Amino acid sequence: MAHCLRKTDKQGIAILSGAIAMFFLTGFVSCEREKKELVDIVFDREHTYTMRSTDISTLISDSGVTRYKMVTKEWLFFEEASEPYWYFPEKVHVEKFDTLFRAESSIDADTAYFFTKKKLWKLVGNVEIENQQGERFETSLMYWDQNEEKIYSDQYIRITKGEFINTGIGFESNQQLTKYRIFRPAAEIPYREKVPRDSTAIDTTRHADTIDL
């Protein structure tokens, strides 16, 4: 038996069909919009840090032996760079210990880089190093090569030793700062005035954690 659709049934089917068509059309337009809004993001491995730490006071061990203490306000890790490095943009203080945990030397700088594979420090700006004998070395740029066990600079250097000051251009030393030379030395002059340390120097007495190189 044939069935006849009433007028209201026909209207319902028309409305349903229109709703389905509108659903697919809206979805198609949404997909088109999403495709247009996609943006490629390029990851700059050389200049994008992989980790950031702040207010650091830590002990650093080498081959299982604690050799250094480091204090700094900010520590950025660039582990994905072609030459991985750490960056310290806001002052860094480092103390080096001997095998009996006695302080051999201390280092302060405005900015520092540490190239982890080369084990090479680059210290920049108001660099001050003091050895176990109390001699103080001041320069604007210093390199510390832990693999070669030497410290060097090609910049102006000022060395305060007791009552005398040695100055010159270019410097090289063992990393204990007990055997060193100035490549272009100037005259030795009497030491008349002690230069005060920066009153804003980082506090090095806080509790330290330990990491391994």
N, CA, C and O of each residue as an XYZ file, in Angstrom:
852
protein
N       0.868     -1.181      0.000
C       0.000      0.000      0.000
C       0.902      1.228      0.000
O       1.864      1.304      0.765
N       0.588      2.169     -0.849
C       1.402      3.380     -0.936
C       1.054      4.315      0.197
O      -0.099      4.442      0.608
N       2.096      4.966      0.688
C       1.904      5.928      1.765
C       2.121      7.327      1.214
O       3.047      7.552      0.435
N       1.307      8.233      1.596
C       1.431      9.628      1.159
C       2.013     10.463      2.292
O       1.595     10.347      3.444
N       2.972     11.296      1.953
C       3.575     12.166      2.949
C       2.703     13.396      3.123
O       2.278     14.042      2.165
N       2.461     13.684      4.379
C       1.705     14.880      4.656
C       2.599     16.105      4.502
O       3.824     16.001      4.448
N       1.967     17.247      4.435
C       2.703     18.494      4.245
C       3.699     18.733      5.359
O       4.802     19.220      5.114
N       3.317     18.393      6.594
C       4.208     18.610      7.734
C       5.409     17.681      7.671
O       6.507     18.066      8.073
N       5.218     16.460      7.172
C       6.347     15.511      7.032
C       7.350     16.037      6.015
O       8.563     15.981      6.216
N       6.794     16.556      4.900
C       7.684     17.097      3.867
C       8.500     18.261      4.408
O       9.684     18.392      4.099
N       7.877     19.092      5.204
C       8.595     20.232      5.772
C       9.700     19.775      6.721
O      10.787     20.353      6.749
N       9.405     18.713      7.511
C      10.410     18.196      8.459
C      11.615     17.642      7.746
O      12.754     17.862      8.160
N      11.353     16.900      6.636
C      12.470     16.327      5.875
C      13.325     17.435      5.269
O      14.553     17.354      5.262
N      12.667     18.460      4.766
C      13.398     19.582      4.168
C      14.270     20.271      5.195
O      15.410     20.627      4.896
N      13.755     20.468      6.405
C      14.521     21.116      7.471
C      15.717     20.260      7.881
O      16.820     20.773      8.072
N      15.488     18.937      8.017
C      16.567     18.022      8.393
C      17.665     18.014      7.351
O      18.849     18.052      7.686
N      17.269     17.963      6.070
C      18.255     17.958      4.987
C      19.065     19.243      4.992
O      20.277     19.217      4.775
N      18.409     20.355      5.236
C      19.105     21.637      5.286
C      20.087     21.704      6.432
O      21.181     22.248      6.288
N      19.690     21.136      7.604
C      20.587     21.142      8.767
C      21.832     20.318      8.506
O      22.937     20.722      8.868
N      21.654     19.134      7.862
C      22.806     18.265      7.559
C      23.749     18.963      6.590
O      24.967     18.936      6.766
N      23.172     19.593      5.556
C      23.999     20.314      4.581
C      24.752     21.442      5.251
O      25.932     21.647      4.965
N      24.107     22.174      6.129
C      24.751     23.281      6.833
C      25.879     22.786      7.724
O      26.910     23.450      7.837
N      25.702     21.613      8.371
C      26.740     21.034      9.239
C      28.013     20.750      8.455
O      29.112     21.107      8.880
N      27.848     20.087      7.281
C      29.026     19.745      6.484
C      29.674     20.986      5.891
O      30.898     21.074      5.794
N      28.840     21.947      5.493
C      29.377     23.172      4.932
C      30.169     23.952      5.975
O      31.237     24.486      5.675
N      29.641     24.019      7.212
C      30.334     24.721      8.301
C      31.655     24.031      8.619
O      32.666     24.703      8.823
N      31.662     22.705      8.665
C      32.893     21.958      8.930
C      33.934     22.198      7.857
O      35.122     22.322      8.153
N      33.488     22.265      6.606
C      34.415     22.507      5.495
C      35.046     23.882      5.614
O      36.254     24.032      5.430
N      34.229     24.897      5.923
C      34.734     26.261      6.074
C      35.710     26.348      7.241
O      36.727     27.035      7.145
N      35.408     25.645      8.364
C      36.292     25.649      9.535
C      37.646     25.062      9.179
O      38.685     25.597      9.567
N      37.632     23.946      8.430
C      38.897     23.312      8.030
C      39.712     24.258      7.161
O      40.929     24.369      7.304
N      39.004     24.946      6.244
C      39.709     25.882      5.386
C      40.362     26.989      6.205
O      41.489     27.391      5.919
N      39.648     27.490      7.238
C      40.203     28.536      8.095
C      41.424     28.036      8.861
O      42.422     28.748      8.968
N      41.349     26.814      9.394
C      42.464     26.264     10.151
C      43.705     26.138      9.280
O      44.815     26.423      9.732
N      43.526     25.719      8.054
C      44.678     25.574      7.170
C      45.338     26.914      6.900
O      46.563     27.000      6.812
N      44.536     27.956      6.768
C      45.079     29.269      6.491
C      45.819     29.856      7.680
O      46.701     30.697      7.504
N      45.473     29.426      8.888
C      46.054     30.013     10.086
C      47.297     29.260     10.591
O      47.922     29.684     11.562
N      47.652     28.158      9.941
C      48.835     27.402     10.363
C      50.105     28.203     10.082
O      50.259     28.790      9.011
N      51.026     28.219     11.077
C      52.288     28.954     10.951
C      53.441     28.022     11.300
O      53.408     27.341     12.325
N      54.448     27.994     10.456
C      55.644     27.190     10.733
C      56.531     27.916     11.734
O      56.856     29.086     11.535
N      56.928     27.232     12.814
C      57.804     27.804     13.824
C      59.186     27.159     13.694
O      59.322     25.940     13.796
N      60.201     27.981     13.472
C      61.565     27.480     13.318
C      62.267     27.533     14.673
O      62.317     28.587     15.307
N      62.813     26.390     15.121
C      63.515     26.306     16.401
C      64.981     26.650     16.184
O      65.700     25.918     15.504
N      65.427     27.772     16.766
C      66.811     28.219     16.647
C      67.643     27.536     17.729
O      67.639     27.960     18.884
N      68.343     26.496     17.355
C      69.110     25.700     18.325
C      70.253     26.499     18.942
O      70.637     26.246     20.084
N      70.801     27.462     18.197
C      71.965     28.196     18.675
C      71.603     29.227     19.742
O      72.428     29.540     20.601
N      70.372     29.760     19.697
C      70.018     30.877     20.562
C      68.774     30.637     21.413
O      68.282     31.564     22.057
N      68.257     29.405     21.425
C      67.100     29.071     22.254
C      67.541     28.151     23.381
O      68.001     27.038     23.127
N      67.407     28.600     24.619
C      67.874     27.767     25.726
C      66.911     26.611     25.980
O      65.702     26.730     25.780
N      67.474     25.498     26.424
C      66.675     24.301     26.695
C      66.245     24.207     28.153
O      65.322     23.461     28.483
N      66.911     24.963     29.030
C      66.537     24.989     30.440
C      67.058     26.274     31.066
O      68.083     26.812     30.648
N      66.332     26.762     32.084
C      66.731     27.989     32.776
C      66.579     27.784     34.275
O      65.560     27.277     34.743
N      67.609     28.186     35.030
C      67.565     28.139     36.488
C      67.941     29.504     37.041
O      68.716     30.240     36.431
N      67.385     29.836     38.202
C      67.686     31.127     38.825
C      68.098     30.931     40.275
O      67.775     29.921     40.901
N      68.827     31.930     40.801
C      69.280     31.935     42.197
C      69.988     30.628     42.543
O      69.532     29.867     43.397
N      71.094     30.384     41.874
C      71.809     29.111     41.974
C      72.965     29.197     42.966
O      73.727     30.163     42.964
N      73.084     28.181     43.808
C      74.269     27.946     44.622
C      74.493     26.441     44.601
O      73.718     25.695     45.199
N      75.532     25.988     43.926
C      75.684     24.554     43.698
C      77.147     24.118     43.756
O      78.052     24.896     43.454
N      77.362     22.871     44.146
C      78.676     22.242     44.095
C      78.748     21.408     42.827
O      77.788     20.723     42.475
N      79.882     21.465     42.142
C      80.064     20.745     40.881
C      81.179     19.728     41.058
O      82.277     20.062     41.503
N      80.886     18.492     40.705
C      81.890     17.435     40.828
C      82.438     17.051     39.461
O      81.748     17.169     38.448
N      83.657     16.603     39.443
C      84.319     16.155     38.222
C      84.895     14.776     38.501
O      85.748     14.613     39.374
N      84.418     13.778     37.746
C      84.835     12.375     37.952
C      84.532     11.917     39.375
O      85.303     11.167     39.973
N      83.401     12.375     39.911
C      82.959     11.926     41.232
C      83.571     12.688     42.396
O      83.262     12.398     43.552
N      84.441     13.663     42.109
C      85.088     14.440     43.174
C      84.593     15.886     43.106
O      84.618     16.504     42.041
N      84.143     16.425     44.242
C      83.672     17.808     44.271
C      84.855     18.750     44.067
O      85.800     18.769     44.856
N      84.779     19.541     42.977
C      85.913     20.404     42.637
C      85.561     21.882     42.605
O      86.452     22.727     42.698
N      84.280     22.210     42.475
C      83.923     23.614     42.308
C      82.648     23.959     43.081
O      81.796     23.106     43.328
N      82.550     25.213     43.446
C      81.302     25.770     43.956
C      80.961     26.962     43.076
O      81.818     27.797     42.786
N      79.705     27.034     42.652
C      79.293     28.120     41.768
C      78.045     28.798     42.316
O      77.110     28.140     42.771
N      78.049     30.123     42.264
C      76.911     30.923     42.698
C      76.600     31.924     41.592
O      77.494     32.623     41.115
N      75.341     31.993     41.186
C      74.949     32.915     40.132
C      73.459     33.196     40.209
O      72.706     32.426     40.807
N      73.033     34.298     39.604
C      71.617     34.672     39.634
C      70.807     33.953     38.568
O      69.638     33.629     38.781
N      71.433     33.702     37.409
C      70.699     33.071     36.301
C      71.628     32.158     35.519
O      72.779     32.506     35.252
N      71.113     30.973     35.150
C      71.899     29.955     34.468
C      71.056     29.424     33.313
O      70.002     28.827     33.533
N      71.519     29.641     32.080
C      70.797     29.207     30.884
C      71.568     28.081     30.203
O      72.782     28.175     30.019
N      70.858     27.018     29.829
C      71.465     25.852     29.191
C      71.108     25.853     27.700
O      69.932     25.926     27.341
N      72.117     25.772     26.841
C      71.917     25.672     25.393
C      72.465     24.310     24.942
O      73.490     24.234     24.263
N      71.781     23.263     25.323
C      72.276     21.904     25.084
C      72.076     21.436     23.649
O      72.715     20.471     23.231
N      71.194     22.101     22.870
C      70.942     21.697     21.489
C      71.783     22.488     20.489
O      71.683     22.257     19.284
N      72.604     23.411     20.969
C      73.463     24.183     20.065
C      74.523     23.282     19.439
O      74.846     22.229     19.989
N      75.064     23.689     18.294
C      76.096     22.877     17.643
C      77.310     22.703     18.551
O      77.965     21.661     18.529
N      77.607     23.729     19.348
C      78.630     23.641     20.402
C      77.921     23.929     21.722
O      77.799     25.090     22.111
N      77.445     22.880     22.426
C      76.630     23.092     23.642
C      77.358     23.955     24.671
O      78.564     23.824     24.878
N      76.589     24.844     25.312
C      77.207     25.728     26.300
C      76.200     26.149     27.357
O      74.988     26.040     27.172
N      76.740     26.637     28.477
C      75.948     27.266     29.532
C      76.235     28.759     29.474
O      77.336     29.178     29.120
N      75.242     29.547     29.823
C      75.398     31.004     29.780
C      74.951     31.598     31.112
O      73.878     31.281     31.625
N      75.800     32.467     31.658
C      75.531     33.128     32.937
C      75.519     34.637     32.684
O      76.581     35.260     32.693
N      74.347     35.241     32.458
C      74.299     36.651     32.055
C      74.450     37.653     33.190
O      74.770     38.815     32.942
N      74.225     37.222     34.445
C      74.207     38.173     35.559
C      75.151     37.771     36.681
O      74.717     37.255     37.711
N      76.410     38.002     36.486
C      77.453     37.740     37.481
C      77.550     36.248     37.829
O      76.548     35.540     37.930
N      78.768     35.815     38.000
C      79.016     34.435     38.418
C      80.213     34.422     39.364
O      81.185     35.151     39.168
N      80.126     33.584     40.389
C      81.218     33.395     41.340
C      81.537     31.902     41.369
O      80.652     31.069     41.563
N      82.817     31.580     41.173
C      83.249     30.173     41.171
C      84.419     30.013     42.124
O      85.350     30.818     42.111
N      84.374     28.974     42.952
C      85.505     28.600     43.799
C      86.000     27.227     43.359
O      85.204     26.320     43.115
N      87.310     27.082     43.261
C      87.908     25.803     42.875
C      88.576     25.173     44.085
O      89.304     25.834     44.826
N      88.309     23.847     44.279
C      88.864     23.122     45.418
C      89.902     22.114     44.950
O      89.854     21.627     43.820
N      90.858     21.805     45.857
C      91.783     20.721     45.562
C      91.144     19.404     45.985
O      89.971     19.376     46.358
N      91.908     18.310     45.929
C      91.346     16.993     46.234
C      90.969     16.849     47.710
O      90.214     15.943     48.066
N      91.482     17.727     48.568
C      91.148     17.705     49.997
C      90.069     18.735     50.339
O      89.853     19.056     51.507
N      89.395     19.249     49.306
C      88.310     20.216     49.449
C      88.787     21.539     50.049
O      88.042     22.216     50.757
N      90.037     21.895     49.754
C      90.569     23.191     50.164
C      90.480     24.149     48.978
O      90.752     23.770     47.839
N      90.098     25.388     49.257
C      89.948     26.368     48.192
C      91.297     26.705     47.571
O      92.216     27.129     48.271
N      91.419     26.518     46.254
C      92.645     26.860     45.538
C      92.561     28.257     44.945
O      93.552     28.987     44.921
N      91.382     28.629     44.470
C      91.218     29.930     43.824
C      89.741     30.286     43.760
O      88.874     29.432     43.946
N      89.467     31.550     43.496
C      88.091     32.011     43.306
C      88.038     32.898     42.076
O      89.013     33.567     41.734
N      86.893     32.895     41.417
C      86.717     33.651     40.176
C      85.404     34.416     40.242
O      84.382     33.874     40.663
N      85.436     35.686     39.822
C      84.229     36.495     39.699
C      84.229     37.167     38.330
O      85.274     37.599     37.845
N      83.049     37.253     37.707
C      82.928     37.920     36.416
C      81.501     38.411     36.238
O      80.567     37.881     36.840
N      81.344     39.435     35.399
C      80.009     39.961     35.115
C      79.180     38.971     34.301
O      77.984     38.802     34.537
N      79.834     38.317     33.338
C      79.180     37.386     32.429
C      80.111     36.206     32.190
O      81.333     36.356     32.215
N      79.529     35.027     31.956
C      80.382     33.863     31.701
C      79.697     32.888     30.754
O      78.471     32.792     30.710
N      80.522     32.165     29.995
C      80.078     31.068     29.136
C      80.906     29.838     29.517
O      82.100     29.940     29.801
N      80.249     28.673     29.517
C      80.991     27.432     29.722
C      80.616     26.476     28.606
O      79.463     26.056     28.506
N      81.596     26.124     27.755
C      81.367     25.207     26.642
C      81.603     23.789     27.159
O      82.734     23.387     27.434
N      80.501     23.040     27.283
C      80.512     21.800     28.058
C      81.371     20.703     27.449
O      82.000     19.944     28.186
N      81.417     20.597     26.124
C      82.228     19.550     25.505
C      83.713     19.872     25.595
O      84.536     18.989     25.835
N      84.045     21.133     25.403
C      85.455     21.560     25.458
C      85.939     21.768     26.891
O      87.143     21.827     27.137
N      84.998     21.879     27.841
C      85.307     22.241     29.228
C      86.113     23.540     29.260
O      87.162     23.635     29.896
N      85.579     24.536     28.548
C      86.236     25.825     28.403
C      85.334     26.932     28.944
O      84.185     27.069     28.525
N      85.870     27.721     29.880
C      85.173     28.889     30.407
C      85.619     30.123     29.650
O      86.802     30.286     29.349
N      84.662     30.997     29.342
C      84.952     32.331     28.814
C      84.348     33.332     29.795
O      83.128     33.402     29.941
N      85.192     34.100     30.462
C      84.769     35.044     31.496
C      84.898     36.461     30.940
O      85.944     36.843     30.413
N      83.813     37.235     31.067
C      83.754     38.542     30.408
C      83.319     39.619     31.402
O      82.327     39.451     32.111
N      84.063     40.723     31.449
C      83.659     41.889     32.223
C      84.036     41.842     33.689
O      83.560     40.976     34.423
N      84.893     42.769     34.132
C      85.320     42.853     35.534
C      85.720     41.492     36.106
O      85.250     41.086     37.169
N      86.586     40.806     35.390
C      87.030     39.474     35.823
C      88.057     39.631     36.945
O      89.050     40.342     36.795
N      87.808     38.963     38.062
C      88.736     38.960     39.198
C      88.977     37.518     39.637
O      88.042     36.765     39.908
N      90.259     37.157     39.698
C      90.638     35.811     40.136
C      91.633     35.953     41.276
O      92.553     36.768     41.206
N      91.452     35.170     42.315
C      92.374     35.193     43.454
C      92.869     33.787     43.730
O      92.075     32.852     43.833
N      94.198     33.634     43.853
C      94.750     32.307     44.111
C      94.930     32.057     45.608
O      94.596     32.902     46.438
N      95.462     30.887     45.929
C      95.588     30.486     47.331
C      96.567     31.368     48.099
O      96.474     31.472     49.322
N      97.501     32.001     47.399
C      98.485     32.882     48.032
C      97.960     34.314     48.220
O      98.668     35.172     48.748
N      96.734     34.563     47.793
C      96.158     35.893     47.947
C      96.478     36.855     46.814
O      96.134     38.035     46.894
N      97.132     36.374     45.760
C      97.394     37.223     44.603
C      96.096     37.428     43.816
O      95.331     36.482     43.628
N      95.847     38.653     43.357
C      94.615     38.959     42.655
C      94.922     39.340     41.205
O      95.807     40.151     40.931
N      94.169     38.737     40.289
C      94.336     38.944     38.851
C      93.064     39.617     38.322
O      91.959     39.114     38.524
N      93.233     40.758     37.645
C      92.085     41.515     37.152
C      92.233     41.798     35.668
O      93.294     42.224     35.213
N      91.161     41.560     34.908
C      91.173     41.795     33.468
C      89.737     41.905     32.979
O      88.795     41.727     33.752
N      89.571     42.203     31.677
C      88.228     42.314     31.096
C      87.785     41.032     30.397
O      86.601     40.852     30.115
N      88.739     40.140     30.119
C      88.429     38.892     29.413
C      89.426     37.819     29.819
O      90.637     38.041     29.797
N      88.904     36.649     30.192
C      89.776     35.551     30.617
C      89.187     34.227     30.151
O      87.972     34.030     30.172
N      90.069     33.320     29.727
C      89.673     31.966     29.349
C      90.274     30.979     30.335
O      91.405     31.143     30.793
N      89.490     29.942     30.655
C      89.962     28.896     31.557
C      89.692     27.560     30.880
O      88.545     27.122     30.793
N      90.747     26.915     30.403
C      90.650     25.634     29.700
C      90.925     24.512     30.701
O      92.067     24.293     31.104
N      89.876     23.813     31.090
C      90.034     22.758     32.091
C      90.730     21.528     31.520
O      91.430     20.830     32.253
N      90.556     21.247     30.237
C      91.250     20.104     29.628
C      92.753     20.346     29.566
O      93.540     19.444     29.853
N      93.154     21.565     29.190
C      94.571     21.907     29.115
C      95.133     22.361     30.460
O      96.343     22.532     30.610
N      94.244     22.556     31.437
C      94.617     22.990     32.787
C      95.397     24.309     32.763
O      96.448     24.448     33.387
N      94.839     25.275     32.015
C      95.497     26.574     31.965
C      94.469     27.693     31.896
O      93.326     27.492     31.486
N      94.909     28.880     32.309
C      94.108     30.099     32.276
C      94.883     31.113     31.455
O      96.099     31.233     31.607
N      94.189     31.854     30.575
C      94.922     32.785     29.705
C      94.023     33.934     29.251
O      92.797     33.867     29.336
N      94.678     34.994     28.765
C      93.988     36.168     28.255
C      94.904     36.886     27.277
O      96.128     36.808     27.386
N      94.300     37.592     26.312
C      95.086     38.429     25.407
C      94.819     39.907     25.664
O      95.195     40.761     24.861
N      94.163     40.206     26.794
C      93.806     41.576     27.136
C      94.742     42.141     28.224
O      95.631     41.459     28.733
N      94.500     43.399     28.545
C      95.241     44.043     29.637
C      95.017     43.271     30.938
O      93.889     42.888     31.247
N      96.086     43.044     31.699
C      96.016     42.284     32.947
C      96.681     43.082     34.063
O      97.696     43.744     33.846
N      96.106     43.013     35.242
C      96.665     43.676     36.433
C      96.760     42.618     37.528
O      95.763     41.986     37.877
N      97.961     42.430     38.064
C      98.188     41.427     39.101
C      98.675     42.120     40.366
O      99.720     42.771     40.370
N      97.906     41.969     41.437
C      98.276     42.541     42.731
C      98.919     41.450     43.571
O      98.307     40.418     43.847
N     100.154     41.689     43.971
C     100.928     40.693     44.711
C     101.612     41.392     45.874
O     102.622     42.075     45.702
N     101.038     41.206     47.075
C     101.615     41.871     48.236
C     101.540     43.376     48.093
O     100.456     43.941     47.952
N     102.719     44.040     48.129
C     102.767     45.488     48.028
C     103.022     45.973     46.602
O     103.232     47.167     46.387
N     103.007     45.093     45.661
C     103.336     45.469     44.294
C     102.219     45.091     43.320
O     101.418     44.191     43.575
N     102.195     45.818     42.188
C     101.239     45.560     41.119
C     102.006     45.359     39.820
O     102.843     46.184     39.453
N     101.723     44.277     39.136
C     102.266     44.027     37.806
C     101.156     44.217     36.781
O     100.031     43.764     36.994
N     101.464     44.884     35.669
C     100.487     45.064     34.599
C     101.120     44.693     33.270
O     102.342     44.602     33.147
N     100.262     44.479     32.272
C     100.757     44.152     30.944
C      99.633     43.706     30.037
O      98.457     43.763     30.398
N     100.018     43.255     28.839
C      99.061     42.774     27.845
C      99.342     41.297     27.575
O     100.468     40.921     27.251
N      98.316     40.472     27.711
C      98.473     39.038     27.470
C      98.989     38.309     28.696
O      99.881     38.794     29.392
N      98.420     37.139     28.956
C      98.712     36.439     30.214
C      98.428     34.953     30.028
O      97.515     34.561     29.300
N      99.244     34.124     30.713
C      99.013     32.674     30.700
C      99.455     32.102     32.032
O     100.451     32.545     32.605
N      98.705     31.102     32.536
C      99.015     30.519     33.840
C      98.503     29.079     33.897
O      97.640     28.675     33.117
N      99.061     28.314     34.846
C      98.422     27.046     35.175
C      97.129     27.372     35.923
O      96.947     28.499     36.383
N      96.241     26.403     36.047
C      94.934     26.726     36.624
C      94.972     26.909     38.143
O      93.980     27.332     38.736
N      96.099     26.597     38.773
C      96.268     26.913     40.197
C      96.751     28.354     40.391
O      96.793     28.860     41.512
N      97.116     29.009     39.274
C      97.627     30.386     39.297
C      98.889     30.522     40.163
O      99.086     31.529     40.843
N      99.725     29.498     40.121
C     100.991     29.535     40.863
C     102.184     29.742     39.927
O     103.249     30.182     40.360
N     102.000     29.422     38.642
C     103.050     29.632     37.644
C     102.434     30.382     36.471
O     101.602     29.844     35.742
N     102.853     31.629     36.300
C     102.235     32.444     35.254
C     103.254     33.401     34.649
O     104.345     33.597     35.185
N     102.870     33.993     33.516
C     103.721     34.979     32.857
C     102.848     35.993     32.124
O     101.752     35.674     31.664
N     103.358     37.221     32.027
C     102.729     38.278     31.249
C     103.513     38.423     29.954
O     104.735     38.563     29.995
N     102.846     38.395     28.808
C     103.545     38.408     27.528
C     104.193     39.762     27.219
O     105.314     39.815     26.714
N     103.489     40.847     27.523
C     104.043     42.186     27.301
C     103.947     42.958     28.611
O     103.035     43.766     28.785
N     104.870     42.721     29.526
C     104.763     43.324     30.856
C     105.111     44.809     30.855
O     105.903     45.283     30.041
N     104.493     45.530     31.798
C     104.850     46.916     32.066
C     105.653     46.953     33.363
O     105.953     45.905     33.935
N     106.001     48.143     33.829
C     106.808     48.261     35.037
C     106.011     47.826     36.264
O     104.794     48.004     36.319
N     106.706     47.254     37.244
C     106.086     46.902     38.516
C     106.011     48.154     39.381
O     106.996     48.882     39.510
N     104.871     48.401     39.961
C     104.696     49.617     40.775
C     104.249     49.237     42.178
O     103.618     48.198     42.369
N     104.579     50.085     43.176
C     104.143     49.775     44.553
C     102.625     49.792     44.671
O     101.932     50.542     43.984
N     102.142     48.954     45.552
C     100.704     48.859     45.785
C     100.335     49.821     46.896
O     100.714     49.605     48.048
N      99.596     50.891     46.574
C      99.303     51.938     47.544
C      97.882     51.875     48.088
O      97.631     52.263     49.229
N      96.976     51.399     47.292
C      95.570     51.497     47.670
C      94.858     50.200     47.356
O      94.968     49.683     46.245
N      94.141     49.677     48.308
C      93.395     48.443     48.087
C      92.052     48.767     47.467
O      91.292     49.569     48.009
N      91.754     48.153     46.339
C      90.499     48.406     45.646
C      89.391     47.632     46.339
O      89.488     46.409     46.441
N      88.315     48.306     46.832
C      87.230     47.587     47.508
C      86.478     46.688     46.550
O      86.295     47.034     45.383
N      86.044     45.543     47.030
C      85.246     44.633     46.219
C      83.854     45.195     46.055
O      83.400     45.990     46.878
N      83.181     44.795     45.012
C      81.839     45.276     44.716
C      80.895     44.950     45.855
O      80.779     43.792     46.255
N      80.217     45.968     46.382
C      79.302     45.755     47.507
C      78.090     44.951     47.119
O      77.358     44.452     47.973
N      77.874     44.825     45.782
C      76.719     44.047     45.312
C      77.101     42.631     44.945
O      76.336     41.932     44.280
N      78.286     42.195     45.375
C      78.742     40.846     45.029
C      77.757     39.799     45.531
O      77.056     40.012     46.520
N      77.716     38.677     44.843
C      76.761     37.626     45.156
C      77.119     36.948     46.472
O      78.292     36.695     46.749
N      76.130     36.662     47.261
C      76.328     35.959     48.521
C      76.729     34.519     48.237
O      76.012     33.797     47.543
N      77.878     34.097     48.774
C      78.378     32.743     48.500
C      78.221     31.827     49.709
O      78.842     30.765     49.752
N      77.415     32.207     50.681
C      77.310     31.409     51.904
C      76.048     30.562     51.944
O      75.805     29.855     52.922
N      75.240     30.628     50.882
C      73.996     29.887     50.895
C      74.220     28.407     50.710
O      75.295     27.981     50.287
N      73.207     27.621     51.026
C      73.296     26.170     50.905
C      73.548     25.753     49.466
O      72.963     26.336     48.553
N      74.385     24.780     49.240
C      74.727     24.380     47.882
C      74.248     22.977     47.577
O      74.352     22.067     48.400
N      73.708     22.820     46.344
C      73.393     21.501     45.818
C      74.612     20.998     45.061
O      75.596     21.725     44.925
N      74.562     19.768     44.569
C      75.701     19.187     43.870
C      75.269     18.672     42.530
O      74.239     18.008     42.418
N      76.072     18.978     41.470
C      75.847     18.408     40.161
C      77.172     17.866     39.675
O      78.232     18.207     40.200
N      77.098     17.006     38.649
C      78.303     16.389     38.084
C      78.488     16.861     36.668
O      77.524     16.919     35.904
N      79.701     17.198     36.301
C      79.982     17.619     34.921
C      79.880     16.427     33.978
O      80.081     16.575     32.773
